Amino acid sequence: MTKYATIAAQVDGRRVLCRISSADLEKRFDAGAAAPMDVVTKNRNVVEQAAKTLIEQGAFEQDGSILIRYKDL
């Protein structure tokens, strides 16, 4: 099973990967055994808003990605 679902965002002309763990998706959206990207697709607005907020806050990881956690959703 995939441990993370990843979506991409454009920030100042560069691509930023935004990741969320399968466990957090299951917990937040009561997803059970659903594939992580299916859960992201069904809840795209919530996940994208969380990513946007974290980007605006400058909450980048050392590798330049954004890690969306349960508390961010």
N, C-alpha and C positions, 0 to 999 in steps of 0.2 A: 504494500500500500504506500502511496505517496505521502511523505511527511509534511510537505508544504504545497500550497497552491501559490502561483506567482502570476501577477499581472504587471503590465508595464505602464509607466506614466511618462509624459514629456515634461521636463523641467528645464527652463532656460535653454531649450534646444538640444538637451541631452536626454537619453533614455535612462529612466530610473526603475529598477525592479522593486516591486512591492510584494512582500511575502506574508503569508498567514499560515499557521500550522493547521494540519488536519484536525488535531485535537481541539483547538480553539473554535474551528468551524463547527465541529460536531456539538460542542458544548453550547455555543451561542445560538445555533440554528436547529438544534435537535436533529442533526442530519443522519445519525446512525451510520450505516455502512456506505452512504452515498459517496461517489467520487468527489474529491475536494473541488475540482473545477466546476462540476455540476452545481455544487452548493454556492460557489462564488457567482456563477451565472444567474442562479435564481435570486440571489441577494446582492446583485451588482451595485445597486445604489448605496447600500449600507457600507459595503467594502470600499467602494470608490470614495465615499465621503470620509471614511476613516483614513484612507491613504492621503487624501487631499489635506486633511487637518494636520497629519503628522509631517507632511512635506512643508506646509506653511509654518509649522513650529520648528522646522530645521532638525527633526529627530532622525537624522541619517545614521546608519550603522557605519562602522569603519570602512566597509567596502563600498559605501555610497548607496546602499539599498535602504529600503524602509521595511521594518518589521512591524506588522500589525498584530497586536496582541488582543486577547479577549477583552481586556479593560478598555480598549480603544473602540470597540464596536458598539 
